[in-house]
């Protein structure tokens, strides 16, 4: 890979990561809204399902912009994983702003209400959870700072993104090899 190809890959990954990150920010907003408006939960799930397809589409578009009109597996993987990395950073910033300034305990209190609901409490009891265990779990959640929550979510997004990148890179590199 030449230095010009590396620069092009980084530039495309940053731009594509920004677009994917904005979709993830909208998806996170739908997730939060789904607690008040159940239809938003369906839209949130749709954006989650669409993520691998969008990453594949962005990587395929990148490969078609190269002079060779195709990319190797390593280039496709590098583009996909960098795209997800940049998107994760954008989402992490948006989530931190939300949890630091806007949430005011809404999500934790909502989960607490769900876990302590009479029906759910009975279900959890049949699964072996005691009221003390649920209380300790809720106390642990409440003790988390916004940055703690965001870093955990960012780590999970990056791990999921690496898995998506493996399959996306295989698809994009194989598709172009097959067409040649």
DOKEVO-352724 format. One record per residue: residue in three letters; x negated, y, z of N, C-alpha, C in turn. Coordinates in steps of 0.2 Angstrom, whole numbers. Layout:
! DOKEVO-352724
resn:ala; n_x:X; n_y:Y; n_z:Z; ca_x:X; ca_y:Y; ca_z:Z; c_x:X; c_y:Y; c_z:Z
...
! end
This chain:
! DOKEVO-352724
resn:unk; n_x:-4; n_y:-6; n_z:0; ca_x:0; ca_y:0; ca_z:0; c_x:-5; c_y:6; c_z:0
resn:unk; n_x:-3; n_y:11; n_z:-5; ca_x:-7; ca_y:17; ca_z:-5; c_x:-5; c_y:22; c_z:0
resn:unk; n_x:-9; n_y:27; n_z:1; ca_x:-7; ca_y:32; ca_z:6; c_x:-1; c_y:36; c_z:3
resn:unk; n_x:0; n_y:37; n_z:-3; ca_x:6; ca_y:40; ca_z:-6; c_x:12; c_y:35; c_z:-5
resn:unk; n_x:12; n_y:29; n_z:-5; ca_x:17; ca_y:24; ca_z:-4; c_x:19; c_y:25; c_z:3
resn:unk; n_x:14; n_y:25; n_z:8; ca_x:15; ca_y:26; ca_z:15; c_x:19; c_y:32; c_z:16
resn:unk; n_x:17; n_y:38; n_z:13; ca_x:20; ca_y:44; ca_z:14; c_x:28; c_y:44; c_z:12
resn:unk; n_x:29; n_y:41; n_z:6; ca_x:35; ca_y:40; ca_z:3; c_x:40; c_y:36; c_z:8
resn:unk; n_x:37; n_y:30; n_z:10; ca_x:41; ca_y:26; ca_z:15; c_x:43; c_y:29; c_z:21
resn:unk; n_x:38; n_y:33; n_z:24; ca_x:40; ca_y:37; ca_z:30; c_x:45; c_y:42; c_z:29
resn:unk; n_x:44; n_y:45; n_z:24; ca_x:49; ca_y:51; ca_z:22; c_x:56; c_y:48; c_z:21
resn:unk; n_x:57; n_y:42; n_z:17; ca_x:63; ca_y:39; ca_z:16; c_x:66; c_y:36; c_z:23
resn:unk; n_x:62; n_y:33; n_z:27; ca_x:64; ca_y:30; ca_z:33; c_x:66; c_y:36; c_z:38
resn:unk; n_x:63; n_y:42; n_z:38; ca_x:65; ca_y:47; ca_z:42; c_x:72; c_y:50; c_z:40
resn:unk; n_x:73; n_y:51; n_z:34; ca_x:79; ca_y:53; ca_z:31; c_x:85; c_y:48; c_z:32
resn:unk; n_x:83; n_y:42; n_z:30; ca_x:88; ca_y:37; ca_z:31; c_x:90; c_y:35; c_z:38
resn:unk; n_x:85; n_y:36; n_z:43; ca_x:86; ca_y:35; ca_z:50; c_x:91; c_y:41; c_z:53
resn:unk; n_x:90; n_y:47; n_z:50; ca_x:94; ca_y:52; ca_z:52; c_x:101; c_y:51; c_z:50
resn:unk; n_x:102; n_y:48; n_z:44; ca_x:109; ca_y:47; ca_z:42; c_x:112; c_y:41; c_z:46
resn:unk; n_x:108; n_y:36; n_z:47; ca_x:111; ca_y:30; ca_z:51; c_x:112; c_y:33; c_z:58
resn:unk; n_x:107; n_y:37; n_z:61; ca_x:108; ca_y:40; ca_z:68; c_x:114; c_y:44; c_z:68
resn:unk; n_x:116; n_y:48; n_z:63; ca_x:122; ca_y:51; ca_z:64; c_x:128; c_y:47; c_z:64
resn:unk; n_x:128; n_y:41; n_z:60; ca_x:134; ca_y:37; ca_z:60; c_x:134; c_y:33; c_z:67
resn:unk; n_x:128; n_y:32; n_z:70; ca_x:128; ca_y:29; ca_z:77; c_x:131; c_y:34; c_z:82
resn:unk; n_x:129; n_y:40; n_z:81; ca_x:132; ca_y:45; ca_z:86; c_x:140; c_y:45; c_z:85
resn:unk; n_x:142; n_y:45; n_z:79; ca_x:149; ca_y:45; ca_z:78; c_x:152; c_y:39; c_z:81
resn:unk; n_x:149; n_y:33; n_z:80; ca_x:151; ca_y:27; ca_z:83; c_x:151; c_y:27; c_z:91
resn:unk; n_x:146; n_y:30; n_z:94; ca_x:146; ca_y:31; ca_z:101; c_x:152; c_y:35; c_z:103
resn:unk; n_x:154; n_y:40; n_z:100; ca_x:159; ca_y:45; ca_z:101; c_x:166; c_y:41; c_z:101
resn:unk; n_x:166; n_y:36; n_z:96; ca_x:172; ca_y:32; ca_z:95; c_x:173; c_y:27; c_z:101
resn:unk; n_x:167; n_y:24; n_z:103; ca_x:167; ca_y:20; ca_z:109; c_x:169; c_y:23; c_z:115
resn:unk; n_x:167; n_y:29; n_z:117; ca_x:169; ca_y:33; ca_z:122; c_x:177; c_y:35; c_z:122
resn:unk; n_x:179; n_y:37; n_z:116; ca_x:186; ca_y:38; ca_z:115; c_x:190; c_y:32; c_z:115
resn:unk; n_x:188; n_y:26; n_z:114; ca_x:192; ca_y:20; ca_z:114; c_x:195; c_y:19; c_z:121
resn:unk; n_x:192; n_y:21; n_z:126; ca_x:195; ca_y:20; ca_z:133; c_x:201; c_y:24; c_z:134
resn:unk; n_x:202; n_y:30; n_z:130; ca_x:208; ca_y:34; ca_z:130; c_x:213; c_y:32; c_z:124
resn:unk; n_x:210; n_y:31; n_z:118; ca_x:213; ca_y:29; ca_z:112; c_x:211; c_y:23; c_z:109
resn:unk; n_x:215; n_y:17; n_z:110; ca_x:213; ca_y:11; ca_z:108; c_x:211; c_y:10; c_z:101
resn:unk; n_x:214; n_y:14; n_z:97; ca_x:213; ca_y:13; ca_z:90; c_x:206; c_y:15; c_z:88
resn:unk; n_x:203; n_y:19; n_z:92; ca_x:196; ca_y:21; ca_z:91; c_x:191; c_y:15; c_z:92
resn:unk; n_x:193; n_y:10; n_z:96; ca_x:189; ca_y:4; ca_z:97; c_x:189; c_y:0; c_z:91
resn:unk; n_x:194; n_y:0; n_z:87; ca_x:194; ca_y:-3; ca_z:81; c_x:189; c_y:0; c_z:76
resn:unk; n_x:189; n_y:7; n_z:76; ca_x:184; ca_y:10; ca_z:72; c_x:177; c_y:10; c_z:74
resn:unk; n_x:176; n_y:9; n_z:81; ca_x:170; ca_y:8; ca_z:84; c_x:167; c_y:2; c_z:81
resn:unk; n_x:171; n_y:-4; n_z:82; ca_x:169; ca_y:-10; ca_z:80; c_x:167; c_y:-10; c_z:72
resn:unk; n_x:171; n_y:-7; n_z:68; ca_x:170; ca_y:-7; ca_z:61; c_x:163; c_y:-4; c_z:60
resn:unk; n_x:161; n_y:2; n_z:63; ca_x:155; ca_y:5; ca_z:62; c_x:149; c_y:0; c_z:64
resn:unk; n_x:150; n_y:-4; n_z:70; ca_x:145; ca_y:-9; ca_z:72; c_x:144; c_y:-14; c_z:67
resn:unk; n_x:150; n_y:-16; n_z:64; ca_x:149; ca_y:-22; ca_z:59; c_x:146; c_y:-19; c_z:52
resn:unk; n_x:147; n_y:-12; n_z:51; ca_x:145; ca_y:-9; ca_z:45; c_x:137; c_y:-8; c_z:45
resn:unk; n_x:134; n_y:-8; n_z:51; ca_x:127; ca_y:-6; ca_z:52; c_x:122; c_y:-10; c_z:48
resn:unk; n_x:123; n_y:-17; n_z:48; ca_x:118; ca_y:-21; ca_z:44; c_x:119; c_y:-19; c_z:37
resn:unk; n_x:125; n_y:-18; n_z:34; ca_x:126; ca_y:-17; ca_z:27; c_x:123; c_y:-10; c_z:25
resn:unk; n_x:124; n_y:-5; n_z:30; ca_x:121; ca_y:1; ca_z:28; c_x:114; c_y:1; c_z:28
resn:unk; n_x:111; n_y:-2; n_z:33; ca_x:103; ca_y:-3; ca_z:33; c_x:101; c_y:-6; c_z:26
resn:unk; n_x:104; n_y:-12; n_z:24; ca_x:103; ca_y:-15; ca_z:18; c_x:103; c_y:-10; c_z:12
resn:unk; n_x:109; n_y:-7; n_z:12; ca_x:110; ca_y:-2; ca_z:7; c_x:105; c_y:4; c_z:6
resn:unk; n_x:103; n_y:6; n_z:12; ca_x:98; ca_y:11; ca_z:12; c_x:91; c_y:9; c_z:10
resn:unk; n_x:89; n_y:2; n_z:12; ca_x:83; ca_y:-1; ca_z:10; c_x:83; c_y:-2; c_z:3
resn:unk; n_x:89; n_y:-4; n_z:0; ca_x:89; ca_y:-6; ca_z:-7; c_x:88; c_y:1; c_z:-11
resn:unk; n_x:91; n_y:6; n_z:-9; ca_x:91; ca_y:13; ca_z:-12; c_x:83; c_y:15; c_z:-12
resn:unk; n_x:80; n_y:14; n_z:-6; ca_x:73; ca_y:16; ca_z:-6; c_x:69; c_y:12; c_z:-11
resn:unk; n_x:70; n_y:5; n_z:-11; ca_x:66; ca_y:1; ca_z:-16; c_x:67; c_y:3; c_z:-23
resn:unk; n_x:73; n_y:5; n_z:-25; ca_x:74; ca_y:8; ca_z:-31; c_x:71; c_y:14; c_z:-33
resn:unk; n_x:69; n_y:18; n_z:-28; ca_x:66; ca_y:24; ca_z:-29; c_x:58; c_y:24; c_z:-30
resn:unk; n_x:56; n_y:18; n_z:-28; ca_x:48; ca_y:17; ca_z:-29; c_x:47; c_y:16; c_z:-37
resn:unk; n_x:41; n_y:17; n_z:-39; ca_x:39; ca_y:17; ca_z:-46; c_x:40; c_y:10; c_z:-49
resn:unk; n_x:39; n_y:5; n_z:-44; ca_x:40; ca_y:-2; ca_z:-47; c_x:47; c_y:-4; c_z:-47
resn:unk; n_x:51; n_y:0; n_z:-44; ca_x:59; ca_y:-2; ca_z:-43; c_x:60; c_y:-8; c_z:-39
resn:unk; n_x:55; n_y:-10; n_z:-35; ca_x:56; ca_y:-16; ca_z:-31; c_x:51; c_y:-15; c_z:-25
resn:unk; n_x:52; n_y:-18; n_z:-19; ca_x:47; ca_y:-18; ca_z:-14; c_x:46; c_y:-25; c_z:-11
resn:unk; n_x:40; n_y:-26; n_z:-8; ca_x:39; ca_y:-32; ca_z:-5; c_x:42; c_y:-33; c_z:2
resn:unk; n_x:42; n_y:-39; n_z:4; ca_x:45; ca_y:-40; ca_z:11; c_x:43; c_y:-35; c_z:16
resn:unk; n_x:36; n_y:-35; n_z:16; ca_x:33; ca_y:-30; ca_z:22; c_x:35; c_y:-23; c_z:21
resn:unk; n_x:36; n_y:-21; n_z:15; ca_x:38; ca_y:-14; ca_z:14; c_x:45; c_y:-13; c_z:16
resn:unk; n_x:49; n_y:-18; n_z:14; ca_x:57; ca_y:-18; ca_z:15; c_x:58; c_y:-18; c_z:23
resn:unk; n_x:54; n_y:-22; n_z:26; ca_x:54; ca_y:-23; ca_z:33; c_x:52; c_y:-17; c_z:37
resn:unk; n_x:46; n_y:-14; n_z:34; ca_x:44; ca_y:-8; ca_z:37; c_x:49; c_y:-2; c_z:36
resn:unk; n_x:52; n_y:-1; n_z:31; ca_x:57; ca_y:4; ca_z:30; c_x:63; c_y:3; c_z:34
resn:unk; n_x:66; n_y:-3; n_z:34; ca_x:72; ca_y:-5; ca_z:39; c_x:70; c_y:-4; c_z:46
resn:unk; n_x:65; n_y:-6; n_z:48; ca_x:63; ca_y:-5; ca_z:56; c_x:62; c_y:2; c_z:57
resn:unk; n_x:58; n_y:6; n_z:53; ca_x:57; ca_y:13; ca_z:54; c_x:64; c_y:16; c_z:54
resn:unk; n_x:68; n_y:15; n_z:50; ca_x:75; ca_y:18; ca_z:49; c_x:79; c_y:17; c_z:56
resn:unk; n_x:79; n_y:11; n_z:58; ca_x:82; ca_y:9; ca_z:64; c_x:79; c_y:13; c_z:70
resn:unk; n_x:72; n_y:13; n_z:70; ca_x:69; ca_y:17; ca_z:76; c_x:71; c_y:24; c_z:76
resn:unk; n_x:71; n_y:27; n_z:70; ca_x:73; ca_y:35; ca_z:70; c_x:80; c_y:35; c_z:72
resn:unk; n_x:84; n_y:31; n_z:70; ca_x:91; ca_y:31; ca_z:71; c_x:92; c_y:30; c_z:79
resn:unk; n_x:88; n_y:26; n_z:82; ca_x:89; ca_y:25; ca_z:89; c_x:87; c_y:31; c_z:93
resn:unk; n_x:82; n_y:34; n_z:90; ca_x:80; ca_y:41; ca_z:94; c_x:85; c_y:46; c_z:94
resn:unk; n_x:88; n_y:47; n_z:88; ca_x:94; ca_y:51; ca_z:87; c_x:100; c_y:50; c_z:92
resn:unk; n_x:101; n_y:43; n_z:92; ca_x:107; ca_y:41; ca_z:96; c_x:105; c_y:42; c_z:104
resn:unk; n_x:99; n_y:41; n_z:105; ca_x:97; ca_y:41; ca_z:112; c_x:97; c_y:49; c_z:115
resn:unk; n_x:95; n_y:53; n_z:110; ca_x:96; ca_y:60; ca_z:112; c_x:103; c_y:62; c_z:113
resn:unk; n_x:108; n_y:60; n_z:109; ca_x:115; ca_y:61; ca_z:109; c_x:118; c_y:58; c_z:115
resn:unk; n_x:116; n_y:52; n_z:117; ca_x:118; ca_y:49; ca_z:123; c_x:116; c_y:52; c_z:129
resn:unk; n_x:110; n_y:54; n_z:129; ca_x:107; ca_y:58; ca_z:135; c_x:111; c_y:64; c_z:136
resn:unk; n_x:112; n_y:68; n_z:131; ca_x:116; ca_y:74; ca_z:132; c_x:123; c_y:72; c_z:135
resn:unk; n_x:126; n_y:67; n_z:132; ca_x:133; ca_y:65; ca_z:134; c_x:133; c_y:63; c_z:142
resn:unk; n_x:128; n_y:58; n_z:144; ca_x:128; ca_y:56; ca_z:150; c_x:126; c_y:61; c_z:155
resn:unk; n_x:121; n_y:66; n_z:153; ca_x:119; ca_y:71; ca_z:158; c_x:124; c_y:77; c_z:159
resn:unk; n_x:127; n_y:79; n_z:154; ca_x:131; ca_y:85; ca_z:154; c_x:139; c_y:84; c_z:153
resn:unk; n_x:141; n_y:78; n_z:150; ca_x:148; ca_y:78; ca_z:148; c_x:152; c_y:72; c_z:152
resn:unk; n_x:148; n_y:67; n_z:153; ca_x:152; ca_y:61; ca_z:156; c_x:155; c_y:62; c_z:163
resn:unk; n_x:151; n_y:64; n_z:168; ca_x:153; ca_y:65; ca_z:174; c_x:156; c_y:59; c_z:178
resn:unk; n_x:153; n_y:53; n_z:176; ca_x:155; ca_y:47; ca_z:179; c_x:161; c_y:44; c_z:176
resn:unk; n_x:163; n_y:46; n_z:170; ca_x:169; ca_y:43; ca_z:167; c_x:168; c_y:36; c_z:165
resn:unk; n_x:163; n_y:34; n_z:162; ca_x:162; ca_y:27; ca_z:159; c_x:162; c_y:22; c_z:165
resn:unk; n_x:158; n_y:24; n_z:170; ca_x:157; ca_y:20; ca_z:176; c_x:163; c_y:19; c_z:180
resn:unk; n_x:167; n_y:25; n_z:181; ca_x:173; ca_y:25; ca_z:184; c_x:179; c_y:21; c_z:180
resn:unk; n_x:178; n_y:21; n_z:174; ca_x:183; ca_y:17; ca_z:170; c_x:181; c_y:10; c_z:170
resn:unk; n_x:175; n_y:8; n_z:170; ca_x:173; ca_y:1; ca_z:171; c_x:175; c_y:-1; c_z:178
resn:unk; n_x:174; n_y:3; n_z:183; ca_x:176; ca_y:1; ca_z:190; c_x:183; c_y:0; c_z:190
resn:unk; n_x:187; n_y:4; n_z:187; ca_x:195; ca_y:3; ca_z:187; c_x:196; c_y:-4; c_z:184
resn:unk; n_x:193; n_y:-5; n_z:178; ca_x:194; ca_y:-12; ca_z:175; c_x:192; c_y:-18; c_z:179
resn:unk; n_x:186; n_y:-17; n_z:182; ca_x:184; ca_y:-23; ca_z:187; c_x:188; c_y:-24; c_z:193
resn:unk; n_x:191; n_y:-18; n_z:196; ca_x:195; ca_y:-19; ca_z:202; c_x:202; c_y:-20; c_z:201
resn:unk; n_x:204; n_y:-19; n_z:194; ca_x:211; ca_y:-21; ca_z:193; c_x:213; c_y:-27; c_z:195
resn:unk; n_x:220; n_y:-28; n_z:198; ca_x:222; ca_y:-34; ca_z:201; c_x:221; c_y:-40; c_z:196
resn:unk; n_x:223; n_y:-40; n_z:190; ca_x:223; ca_y:-46; ca_z:186; c_x:215; c_y:-47; c_z:184
resn:unk; n_x:211; n_y:-42; n_z:183; ca_x:204; ca_y:-44; ca_z:181; c_x:201; c_y:-46; c_z:188
resn:unk; n_x:202; n_y:-44; n_z:193; ca_x:199; ca_y:-46; ca_z:200; c_x:201; c_y:-53; c_z:201
resn:unk; n_x:207; n_y:-56; n_z:199; ca_x:208; ca_y:-63; ca_z:200; c_x:204; c_y:-67; c_z:195
resn:unk; n_x:204; n_y:-64; n_z:189; ca_x:200; ca_y:-68; ca_z:184; c_x:192; c_y:-68; c_z:186
resn:unk; n_x:190; n_y:-63; n_z:188; ca_x:183; ca_y:-63; ca_z:191; c_x:182; c_y:-68; c_z:197
resn:unk; n_x:187; n_y:-68; n_z:201; ca_x:187; ca_y:-72; ca_z:207; c_x:186; c_y:-80; c_z:204
resn:unk; n_x:190; n_y:-81; n_z:199; ca_x:190; ca_y:-88; ca_z:197; c_x:183; c_y:-90; c_z:193
resn:unk; n_x:180; n_y:-85; n_z:191; ca_x:173; ca_y:-86; ca_z:188; c_x:168; c_y:-86; c_z:194
resn:unk; n_x:170; n_y:-85; n_z:200; ca_x:165; ca_y:-85; ca_z:205; c_x:162; c_y:-79; c_z:208
resn:unk; n_x:165; n_y:-73; n_z:206; ca_x:163; ca_y:-67; ca_z:208; c_x:167; c_y:-65; c_z:214
resn:unk; n_x:164; n_y:-63; n_z:219; ca_x:167; ca_y:-60; ca_z:225; c_x:168; c_y:-53; c_z:225
resn:unk; n_x:172; n_y:-50; n_z:229; ca_x:173; ca_y:-43; ca_z:229; c_x:166; c_y:-39; c_z:231
resn:unk; n_x:163; n_y:-42; n_z:235; ca_x:156; ca_y:-39; ca_z:237; c_x:151; c_y:-39; c_z:231
resn:unk; n_x:151; n_y:-45; n_z:227; ca_x:147; ca_y:-45; ca_z:222; c_x:149; c_y:-39; c_z:217
resn:unk; n_x:155; n_y:-39; n_z:215; ca_x:158; ca_y:-33; ca_z:211; c_x:156; c_y:-26; c_z:213
resn:unk; n_x:157; n_y:-26; n_z:220; ca_x:155; ca_y:-19; ca_z:223; c_x:148; c_y:-18; c_z:222
resn:unk; n_x:143; n_y:-23; n_z:223; ca_x:136; ca_y:-22; ca_z:223; c_x:134; c_y:-20; c_z:215
resn:unk; n_x:138; n_y:-23; n_z:211; ca_x:137; ca_y:-22; ca_z:204; c_x:138; c_y:-15; c_z:202
resn:unk; n_x:144; n_y:-13; n_z:204; ca_x:146; ca_y:-6; ca_z:203; c_x:142; c_y:-1; c_z:206
resn:unk; n_x:139; n_y:-2; n_z:212; ca_x:135; ca_y:2; ca_z:216; c_x:128; c_y:3; c_z:212
resn:unk; n_x:126; n_y:-3; n_z:209; ca_x:120; ca_y:-3; ca_z:205; c_x:121; c_y:1; c_z:199
resn:unk; n_x:127; n_y:1; n_z:195; ca_x:128; ca_y:5; ca_z:190; c_x:129; c_y:12; c_z:191
resn:unk; n_x:132; n_y:14; n_z:197; ca_x:132; ca_y:21; ca_z:199; c_x:125; c_y:24; c_z:201
resn:unk; n_x:121; n_y:20; n_z:203; ca_x:114; ca_y:22; ca_z:205; c_x:110; c_y:24; c_z:199
resn:unk; n_x:112; n_y:22; n_z:193; ca_x:108; ca_y:23; ca_z:187; c_x:108; c_y:30; c_z:185
resn:unk; n_x:102; n_y:33; n_z:183; ca_x:102; ca_y:40; ca_z:181; c_x:104; c_y:40; c_z:173
resn:unk; n_x:106; n_y:45; n_z:170; ca_x:107; ca_y:46; ca_z:163; c_x:101; c_y:43; c_z:159
resn:unk; n_x:95; n_y:45; n_z:161; ca_x:89; ca_y:43; ca_z:157; c_x:88; c_y:35; c_z:157
resn:unk; n_x:90; n_y:32; n_z:163; ca_x:89; ca_y:25; ca_z:164; c_x:94; c_y:21; c_z:159
resn:unk; n_x:100; n_y:24; n_z:159; ca_x:105; ca_y:21; ca_z:154; c_x:103; c_y:22; c_z:147
resn:unk; n_x:101; n_y:28; n_z:145; ca_x:99; ca_y:29; ca_z:138; c_x:93; c_y:25; c_z:136
resn:unk; n_x:88; n_y:24; n_z:140; ca_x:82; ca_y:20; ca_z:139; c_x:84; c_y:13; c_z:138
resn:unk; n_x:89; n_y:10; n_z:142; ca_x:91; ca_y:3; ca_z:141; c_x:95; c_y:2; c_z:134
resn:unk; n_x:99; n_y:7; n_z:133; ca_x:103; ca_y:7; ca_z:127; c_x:98; c_y:7; c_z:121
resn:unk; n_x:93; n_y:12; n_z:121; ca_x:88; ca_y:13; ca_z:116; c_x:84; c_y:6; c_z:114
resn:unk; n_x:82; n_y:3; n_z:120; ca_x:78; ca_y:-3; ca_z:119; c_x:83; c_y:-8; c_z:116
resn:unk; n_x:89; n_y:-9; n_z:118; ca_x:93; ca_y:-14; ca_z:115; c_x:95; c_y:-12; c_z:107
resn:unk; n_x:95; n_y:-6; n_z:106; ca_x:96; ca_y:-4; ca_z:99; c_x:90; c_y:-6; c_z:94
resn:unk; n_x:84; n_y:-5; n_z:97; ca_x:78; ca_y:-6; ca_z:94; c_x:77; c_y:-14; c_z:93
resn:unk; n_x:79; n_y:-18; n_z:98; ca_x:78; ca_y:-25; ca_z:97; c_x:83; c_y:-28; c_z:92
resn:unk; n_x:90; n_y:-25; n_z:92; ca_x:95; ca_y:-27; ca_z:87; c_x:92; c_y:-25; c_z:80
resn:unk; n_x:89; n_y:-19; n_z:80; ca_x:87; ca_y:-16; ca_z:74; c_x:82; c_y:-20; c_z:71
resn:unk; n_x:77; n_y:-23; n_z:75; ca_x:72; ca_y:-27; ca_z:72; c_x:75; c_y:-34; c_z:69
resn:unk; n_x:80; n_y:-37; n_z:72; ca_x:83; ca_y:-42; ca_z:70; c_x:87; c_y:-41; c_z:63
resn:unk; n_x:90; n_y:-35; n_z:63; ca_x:93; ca_y:-33; ca_z:57; c_x:88; c_y:-32; c_z:51
resn:unk; n_x:82; n_y:-29; n_z:53; ca_x:77; ca_y:-28; ca_z:48; c_x:74; c_y:-34; c_z:45
resn:unk; n_x:74; n_y:-39; n_z:49; ca_x:71; ca_y:-46; ca_z:47; c_x:76; c_y:-48; c_z:41
resn:unk; n_x:82; n_y:-48; n_z:42; ca_x:87; ca_y:-51; ca_z:37; c_x:88; c_y:-46; c_z:32
resn:unk; n_x:88; n_y:-40; n_z:33; ca_x:88; ca_y:-35; ca_z:28; c_x:82; c_y:-35; c_z:23
resn:unk; n_x:76; n_y:-35; n_z:26; ca_x:70; ca_y:-36; ca_z:21; c_x:70; c_y:-42; c_z:17
resn:unk; n_x:73; n_y:-48; n_z:20; ca_x:73; ca_y:-54; ca_z:16; c_x:78; c_y:-53; c_z:10
resn:unk; n_x:84; n_y:-50; n_z:12; ca_x:89; ca_y:-49; ca_z:7; c_x:86; c_y:-44; c_z:1
resn:unk; n_x:83; n_y:-39; n_z:3; ca_x:81; ca_y:-34; ca_z:-2; c_x:75; c_y:-36; c_z:-6
resn:unk; n_x:70; n_y:-39; n_z:-3; ca_x:65; ca_y:-42; ca_z:-7; c_x:66; c_y:-48; c_z:-11
resn:unk; n_x:71; n_y:-52; n_z:-8; ca_x:73; ca_y:-58; ca_z:-12; c_x:77; c_y:-56; c_z:-18
resn:unk; n_x:82; n_y:-51; n_z:-17; ca_x:86; ca_y:-49; ca_z:-22; c_x:82; c_y:-46; c_z:-28
resn:unk; n_x:77; n_y:-42; n_z:-27; ca_x:73; ca_y:-39; ca_z:-32; c_x:69; c_y:-44; c_z:-35
resn:unk; n_x:66; n_y:-49; n_z:-32; ca_x:62; ca_y:-54; ca_z:-35; c_x:66; c_y:-59; c_z:-39
resn:unk; n_x:72; n_y:-60; n_z:-37; ca_x:77; ca_y:-64; ca_z:-41; c_x:79; c_y:-61; c_z:-48
resn:unk; n_x:79; n_y:-54; n_z:-47; ca_x:82; ca_y:-50; ca_z:-53; c_x:76; c_y:-49; c_z:-58
resn:unk; n_x:70; n_y:-50; n_z:-56; ca_x:64; ca_y:-49; ca_z:-61; c_x:63; c_y:-54; c_z:-65
! end
